[in-house]
């Protein structure tokens, strides 16, 4: 897949509606579901460009492409920013503290974009805490007209996602929806 910032481990896997939920930010509703026209989600696993054949993935990336009616895409972006700003810290279902950050726009991110980071205390592959380290997830939301591409970079197992990979994915998603919907 051209969008991967490395090499795809396999073809993207198309998921069913609702199989991958967008992240929650202190239970704030930001999705403007009542204005969704069409939505598709895919999962892509990718490895570093120089990773040997058969190596584990570098990251799992989910991408939602959502086409809105009316001004739903603009409302989505405004509501998403508000949800993240209003939820600097939250607890996950197991009581672990999560921190959410708006990291600015995605370069080349279409009509509107935002990069979001969530951190949590790091754990090793066995789930044991790693002192003084954090695990990061990143999301890039890019809008072109009535369409949103929402890219979720989760990293792989106990490995953090990389900001640069998420920026690359968001920039490429914005270019693709601009060519399609622009």
C-alpha positions in Angstrom: 0.0 0.0 0.0 1.4 3.4 -1.0 0.3 5.1 2.2 2.4 2.9 4.5 5.5 4.6 5.8 7.3 1.3 5.5 6.3 -1.9 3.8 2.8 -3.4 4.2 2.8 -6.8 5.8 -0.3 -7.8 3.8 -3.1 -6.2 1.9 -5.3 -3.9 4.0 -8.2 -5.7 5.7 -11.6 -4.1 5.2 -13.5 -4.1 8.5 -17.3 -4.1 9.0 -19.2 -1.1 10.2 -18.6 -0.5 13.9 -15.8 -3.1 14.1 -13.3 -0.4 15.2 -14.6 2.4 17.3 -13.0 5.9 17.2 -11.2 6.7 20.5 -13.2 8.0 23.5 -12.1 11.2 25.2 -13.7 11.3 28.6 -16.9 9.9 27.1 -17.4 13.1 25.0 -19.5 12.6 21.9 -17.8 14.1 18.8 -18.6 11.7 15.9 -21.8 13.5 14.6 -23.1 10.1 13.6 -26.4 11.5 12.5 -24.7 13.2 9.6 -22.7 10.3 8.3 -23.4 9.4 4.7 -20.9 6.6 4.0 -18.2 5.1 6.3 -15.5 2.5 5.6 -12.7 1.2 7.9 -9.6 -0.8 7.1 -6.7 -2.3 9.1 -3.2 -2.2 7.8 -0.1 -3.9 9.4 3.2 -2.5 8.3 6.9 -3.1 9.0 9.9 -0.8 8.7 11.2 -0.5 5.1 14.4 -2.5 6.0 12.7 -5.2 8.2 13.5 -8.8 7.2 10.8 -10.9 5.7 8.6 -12.5 8.4 9.4 -9.9 11.0 6.7 -8.7 13.4 4.8 -5.6 12.4 6.0 -2.1 13.4 2.4 -0.9 13.8 -1.2 -1.6 13.3 -3.0 1.2 11.6 -6.8 1.7 11.3 -8.1 4.2 8.9 -11.7 5.3 8.8 -12.9 7.3 5.8 -16.2 9.1 6.6 -18.2 11.1 4.1 -20.7 13.5 5.8 -23.8 15.2 4.8 -24.2 19.0 5.2 -21.5 20.5 7.4 -21.0 17.3 9.4 -17.3 17.0 8.6 -16.6 20.5 9.9 -18.7 19.8 13.0 -16.7 16.6 13.5 -13.4 18.4 13.5 -14.6 21.1 15.9 -16.2 18.5 18.3 -13.1 16.3 18.2 -10.8 19.2 19.2 -13.2 20.2 22.0 -13.4 16.6 23.2 -9.6 16.3 23.4 -9.1 19.7 25.0 -11.7 18.8 27.6 -10.0 15.5 28.4 -6.4 16.2 29.2 -6.4 13.2 31.6 -8.6 10.2 31.9 -8.6 6.6 33.2 -9.0 3.6 31.0 -11.2 0.6 32.0 -8.4 -0.9 34.1 -7.7 2.4 36.0 -4.5 3.4 34.2 -4.1 7.1 33.7 -4.1 8.3 30.0 -3.0 11.7 28.9 -4.3 13.3 25.7 -2.6 16.1 23.7 -3.4 18.1 20.6 -0.2 18.2 18.7 -1.2 20.7 16.0 -2.1 20.3 12.3 -0.9 17.5 10.0 1.3 19.1 7.3 -0.6 19.0 4.0 -3.7 17.9 5.9 -6.4 19.2 3.6 -8.9 21.8 4.5 -8.5 21.0 8.2 -6.4 18.6 10.3 -5.3 17.7 13.8 -2.7 15.3 15.2 -3.5 13.8 18.6 -1.3 11.9 21.0 -2.3 9.7 23.9 0.3 8.5 26.4 0.1 5.9 29.1 2.7 4.3 31.4 4.8 1.9 29.4 4.7 -1.9 30.0 6.9 -4.6 28.6 5.7 -7.6 26.6 4.7 -9.4 29.8 2.6 -6.4 30.9 5.0 -5.3 33.6 5.5 -1.6 34.1 8.7 0.0 32.6 9.8 2.7 35.0 10.1 6.2 33.6 8.8 5.4 30.1 5.5 6.1 28.4 3.7 4.4 25.5 2.2 6.6 22.8 -0.6 6.2 20.4 -1.3 8.8 17.7 -4.3 9.8 15.7 -4.4 12.0 12.6 -7.8 13.4 11.5 -7.8 15.2 8.1 -10.7 16.8 6.4 -11.2 17.6 2.7 -14.6 19.2 2.1 -17.2 16.7 3.3 -14.8 13.8 4.0 -12.7 12.9 7.0 -9.9 10.4 7.1 -9.2 9.3 10.7 -6.0 7.4 11.0 -5.2 5.5 14.2 -1.6 4.4 14.8 -1.5 2.0 17.7 2.1 0.8 17.4 2.6 -2.9 18.0 2.0 -4.8 21.2 4.2 -3.0 23.8 5.9 -0.7 21.3 4.8 2.9 20.9 3.5 4.3 17.7 5.8 6.8 16.0 4.7 10.4 15.5 6.5 10.6 12.1 4.7 7.6 10.8 1.3 9.0 11.8 2.1 12.4 10.1 3.1 10.5 6.9 -0.1 8.4 7.0 -2.2 11.5 7.6 -0.5 13.5 4.9 -1.0 10.7 2.4 -4.6 10.1 3.4 -5.3 13.9 2.9 -3.8 13.8 -0.6 -5.9 10.7 -1.4 -9.2 12.1 -0.3 -8.4 15.4 -2.0 -7.9 13.6 -5.3 -11.1 11.7 -4.7 -13.3 14.4 -3.2 -11.4 17.7 -3.8 
